[in-house]
Amino acid sequence: MKIYWLGHACFLIEGKSVRVVTDPYDPSVGYPVLDVEADVVTESHQHFDHNAHGYVKGKPRIISSPGEHRVGDIVIKGFETFHDDVGGKNRGKNIVFKMLIDGISVVHMGDIGEVIDGLSEKLKPVDILMIPVGGHFTVGPEEAKEIVNKLDPHIVIPMHYRTEYLKFDIAPVDRFLSLFDDHEVVDNPFTVPESLETYSKKPVVFRTIFRTS
């Protein structure tokens, strides 16, 4: 499996037989226009920085609802949560997606805005966790760390944080990383190792976004 960080909360997850794009953004957020093809697109909620599937090439199946979805050999489960910590009153609902691709469980938290105790057991086991860490619109660094502790993934990929591209005034990734003893900076794409046992709740940060040109 290879994982490409395209910017913000958008990743390309490339398995042996499927390509999944998560939360495609509109380029007005500041990141480059997407240049990617996929079989499946997941959208955690209908905000412009997470639902711009029109920029994804091919004829992908769009998954934007909770429940179980099957696409070929993969299973994607959506769990309804909230985009804030007041029951969705401020920013509405959010869907957390768990995907089983090539025997590896990947959880994309979308724009989750709350720490939910009951969700942890539904999501476990988690091999790779993609989690927002910038705060303001989502959980912040400390809440994200709490979720990491509850889910106990092998690899943690922070997302939705301030960068040189993003126009949103949210926290940079450094605050989240400071809560861990160690982290790894990787090239883009990141090739997931065959054995994940050497990783234990270890953050993996991409050196830069993936560019095709």
One Martini backbone bead per residue (centre of mass of N, CA, C, O) as a GRO file, in nm:
protein
  213
    1MET     BB    1   0.097   0.036   0.021
    2LYS     BB    2   0.007   0.372  -0.073
    3ILE     BB    3   0.059   0.715   0.050
    4TYR     BB    4  -0.089   1.024  -0.041
    5TRP     BB    5  -0.035   1.362   0.012
    6LEU     BB    6  -0.241   1.639  -0.114
    7GLY     BB    7  -0.381   1.784   0.124
    8HIS     BB    8  -0.498   1.831   0.416
    9ALA     BB    9  -0.752   1.563   0.400
   10CYS     BB   10  -0.600   1.455   0.139
   11PHE     BB   11  -0.589   1.123   0.002
   12LEU     BB   12  -0.402   0.857  -0.147
   13ILE     BB   13  -0.505   0.517  -0.161
   14GLU     BB   14  -0.291   0.248  -0.267
   15GLY     BB   15  -0.371  -0.047  -0.380
   16LYS     BB   16  -0.377  -0.331  -0.566
   17SER     BB   17  -0.709  -0.259  -0.675
   18VAL     BB   18  -0.721   0.040  -0.538
   19ARG     BB   19  -0.839   0.392  -0.537
   20VAL     BB   20  -0.839   0.627  -0.268
   21VAL     BB   21  -1.013   0.930  -0.195
   22THR     BB   22  -0.995   1.187   0.047
   23ASP     BB   23  -1.128   1.477   0.093
   24PRO     BB   24  -1.167   1.676  -0.142
   25TYR     BB   25  -1.054   1.986  -0.249
   26ASP     BB   26  -1.071   2.315  -0.294
   27PRO     BB   27  -0.839   2.544  -0.424
   28SER     BB   28  -0.929   2.793  -0.240
   29VAL     BB   29  -0.753   2.700   0.015
   30GLY     BB   30  -0.438   2.682  -0.150
   31TYR     BB   31  -0.413   2.435  -0.291
   32PRO     BB   32  -0.362   2.254  -0.542
   33VAL     BB   33  -0.483   2.122  -0.803
   34LEU     BB   34  -0.612   1.835  -0.862
   35ASP     BB   35  -0.420   1.525  -0.982
   36VAL     BB   36  -0.646   1.261  -0.981
   37GLU     BB   37  -0.720   0.911  -0.964
   38ALA     BB   38  -1.025   0.711  -0.898
   39ASP     BB   39  -1.260   0.472  -0.756
   40VAL     BB   40  -1.275   0.630  -0.474
   41VAL     BB   41  -1.477   0.858  -0.268
   42THR     BB   42  -1.447   1.025   0.038
   43GLU     BB   43  -1.694   1.207   0.250
   44SER     BB   44  -1.738   1.352   0.562
   45HIS     BB   45  -1.847   1.628   0.430
   46GLN     BB   46  -2.025   1.936   0.303
   47HIS     BB   47  -1.747   2.088   0.247
   48PHE     BB   48  -1.533   2.245   0.024
   49ASP     BB   49  -1.267   2.100   0.171
   50HIS     BB   50  -1.422   1.779   0.127
   51ASN     BB   51  -1.625   1.770  -0.168
   52ALA     BB   52  -1.433   1.792  -0.449
   53HIS     BB   53  -1.490   1.548  -0.677
   54GLY     BB   54  -1.462   1.705  -0.954
   55TYR     BB   55  -1.129   1.680  -0.936
   56VAL     BB   56  -1.167   1.377  -0.990
   57LYS     BB   57  -1.071   1.130  -1.176
   58GLY     BB   58  -1.285   0.952  -1.344
   59LYS     BB   59  -1.540   0.711  -1.194
   60PRO     BB   60  -1.612   0.753  -0.897
   61ARG     BB   61  -1.718   0.645  -0.602
   62ILE     BB   62  -1.940   0.803  -0.381
   63ILE     BB   63  -1.879   0.841  -0.024
   64SER     BB   64  -2.130   1.009   0.220
   65SER     BB   65  -2.215   0.771   0.423
   66PRO     BB   66  -2.323   0.577   0.642
   67GLY     BB   67  -2.204   0.258   0.671
   68GLU     BB   68  -2.185  -0.010   0.447
   69HIS     BB   69  -1.925  -0.052   0.195
   70ARG     BB   70  -1.878  -0.206  -0.130
   71VAL     BB   71  -1.561  -0.237  -0.324
   72GLY     BB   72  -1.508  -0.510  -0.418
   73ASP     BB   73  -1.256  -0.602  -0.184
   74ILE     BB   74  -1.368  -0.364  -0.017
   75VAL     BB   75  -1.428  -0.206   0.306
   76ILE     BB   76  -1.660   0.057   0.406
   77LYS     BB   77  -1.704   0.243   0.710
   78GLY     BB   78  -1.955   0.455   0.850
   79PHE     BB   79  -1.943   0.712   1.113
   80GLU     BB   80  -2.136   0.907   1.304
   81THR     BB   81  -2.065   1.246   1.379
   82PHE     BB   82  -1.905   1.552   1.483
   83HIS     BB   83  -1.781   1.890   1.405
   84ASP     BB   84  -1.831   1.915   1.715
   85ASP     BB   85  -1.904   1.967   2.085
   86VAL     BB   86  -2.248   2.031   2.018
   87GLY     BB   87  -2.405   1.826   1.828
   88GLY     BB   88  -2.381   2.013   1.549
   89LYS     BB   89  -2.474   2.319   1.586
   90ASN     BB   90  -2.227   2.457   1.425
   91ARG     BB   91  -2.119   2.210   1.187
   92GLY     BB   92  -2.238   1.936   1.217
   93LYS     BB   93  -2.164   1.657   1.051
   94ASN     BB   94  -1.960   1.348   1.064
   95ILE     BB   95  -1.746   1.110   0.894
   96VAL     BB   96  -1.612   0.807   0.978
   97PHE     BB   97  -1.362   0.609   0.815
   98LYS     BB   98  -1.335   0.254   0.750
   99MET     BB   99  -1.069   0.071   0.593
  100LEU     BB  100  -1.017  -0.235   0.402
  101ILE     BB  101  -0.683  -0.274   0.271
  102ASP     BB  102  -0.490  -0.531   0.227
  103GLY     BB  103  -0.541  -0.587   0.550
  104ILE     BB  104  -0.564  -0.274   0.612
  105SER     BB  105  -0.646  -0.040   0.859
  106VAL     BB  106  -0.821   0.264   0.779
  107VAL     BB  107  -0.858   0.585   0.945
  108HIS     BB  108  -1.084   0.858   0.877
  109MET     BB  109  -1.189   1.149   1.065
  110GLY     BB  110  -1.199   1.405   0.934
  111ASP     BB  111  -1.391   1.668   1.113
  112ILE     BB  112  -1.356   1.608   1.401
  113GLY     BB  113  -1.498   1.763   1.724
  114GLU     BB  114  -1.472   1.495   1.906
  115VAL     BB  115  -1.469   1.285   2.195
  116ILE     BB  116  -1.541   0.934   2.159
  117ASP     BB  117  -1.582   0.657   2.342
  118GLY     BB  118  -1.779   0.458   2.174
  119LEU     BB  119  -1.605   0.448   1.900
  120SER     BB  120  -1.349   0.283   1.951
  121GLU     BB  121  -1.461  -0.016   1.939
  122LYS     BB  122  -1.561   0.010   1.639
  123LEU     BB  123  -1.265   0.072   1.511
  124LYS     BB  124  -1.133  -0.156   1.613
  125PRO     BB  125  -0.869  -0.208   1.463
  126VAL     BB  126  -0.577   0.015   1.407
  127ASP     BB  127  -0.325   0.098   1.185
  128ILE     BB  128  -0.433   0.371   1.041
  129LEU     BB  129  -0.435   0.723   1.137
  130MET     BB  130  -0.642   0.996   1.035
  131ILE     BB  131  -0.592   1.325   1.189
  132PRO     BB  132  -0.697   1.607   1.317
  133VAL     BB  133  -0.488   1.905   1.465
  134GLY     BB  134  -0.567   2.231   1.434
  135GLY     BB  135  -0.835   2.315   1.513
  136HIS     BB  136  -1.145   2.498   1.561
  137PHE     BB  137  -1.289   2.290   1.343
  138THR     BB  138  -1.150   2.084   1.533
  139VAL     BB  139  -0.960   1.909   1.682
  140GLY     BB  140  -0.694   1.930   1.874
  141PRO     BB  141  -0.400   1.818   1.983
  142GLU     BB  142  -0.505   1.698   2.255
  143GLU     BB  143  -0.754   1.548   2.146
  144ALA     BB  144  -0.603   1.380   1.938
  145LYS     BB  145  -0.429   1.230   2.144
  146GLU     BB  146  -0.666   1.096   2.289
  147ILE     BB  147  -0.759   0.931   2.045
  148VAL     BB  148  -0.501   0.776   2.002
  149ASN     BB  149  -0.506   0.632   2.279
  150LYS     BB  150  -0.779   0.483   2.225
  151LEU     BB  151  -0.697   0.338   1.938
  152ASP     BB  152  -0.405   0.232   1.902
  153PRO     BB  153  -0.216   0.277   1.666
  154HIS     BB  154   0.054   0.247   1.468
  155ILE     BB  155  -0.025   0.487   1.271
  156VAL     BB  156   0.011   0.849   1.249
  157ILE     BB  157  -0.177   1.093   1.050
  158PRO     BB  158  -0.165   1.409   1.019
  159MET     BB  159  -0.415   1.674   0.970
  160HIS     BB  160  -0.546   1.969   0.936
  161TYR     BB  161  -0.311   2.200   0.899
  162ARG     BB  162  -0.085   2.437   0.898
  163THR     BB  163   0.049   2.591   0.602
  164GLU     BB  164   0.176   2.748   0.324
  165TYR     BB  165  -0.110   2.706   0.176
  166LEU     BB  166  -0.305   2.750   0.395
  167LYS     BB  167  -0.568   2.988   0.494
  168PHE     BB  168  -0.608   2.880   0.763
  169ASP     BB  169  -0.641   2.949   1.122
  170ILE     BB  170  -0.435   2.708   1.232
  171ALA     BB  171  -0.254   2.474   1.357
  172PRO     BB  172   0.030   2.335   1.357
  173VAL     BB  173   0.191   2.025   1.381
  174ASP     BB  174   0.392   2.068   1.622
  175ARG     BB  175   0.198   2.050   1.865
  176PHE     BB  176   0.135   1.752   1.828
  177LEU     BB  177   0.428   1.634   1.822
  178SER     BB  178   0.504   1.731   2.121
  179LEU     BB  179   0.326   1.480   2.252
  180PHE     BB  180   0.568   1.313   2.150
  181ASP     BB  181   0.868   1.137   2.147
  182ASP     BB  182   0.811   1.063   1.836
  183HIS     BB  183   0.894   1.094   1.478
  184GLU     BB  184   0.826   1.078   1.116
  185VAL     BB  185   0.980   1.171   0.816
  186VAL     BB  186   0.836   1.152   0.489
  187ASP     BB  187   0.787   1.065   0.191
  188ASN     BB  188   0.613   1.131  -0.128
  189PRO     BB  189   0.524   0.854  -0.091
  190PHE     BB  190   0.405   0.614   0.145
  191THR     BB  191   0.529   0.305   0.235
  192VAL     BB  192   0.386   0.048   0.371
  193PRO     BB  193   0.482  -0.172   0.578
  194GLU     BB  194   0.452  -0.504   0.627
  195SER     BB  195   0.545  -0.427   0.917
  196LEU     BB  196   0.386  -0.266   1.211
  197GLU     BB  197   0.537  -0.338   1.487
  198THR     BB  198   0.743  -0.085   1.493
  199TYR     BB  199   0.475   0.059   1.543
  200SER     BB  200   0.354   0.303   1.810
  201LYS     BB  201   0.191   0.573   1.790
  202LYS     BB  202   0.332   0.696   1.526
  203PRO     BB  203   0.415   0.972   1.373
  204VAL     BB  204   0.352   1.070   1.027
  205VAL     BB  205   0.530   1.301   0.818
  206PHE     BB  206   0.519   1.491   0.549
  207ARG     BB  207   0.741   1.677   0.379
  208THR     BB  208   0.522   1.700   0.144
  209ILE     BB  209   0.336   1.741  -0.101
  210PHE     BB  210   0.195   1.600  -0.375
  211ARG     BB  211   0.346   1.625  -0.701
  212THR     BB  212   0.316   1.600  -1.062
  213SER     BB  213   0.498   1.895  -1.130
   0.00000   0.00000   0.00000
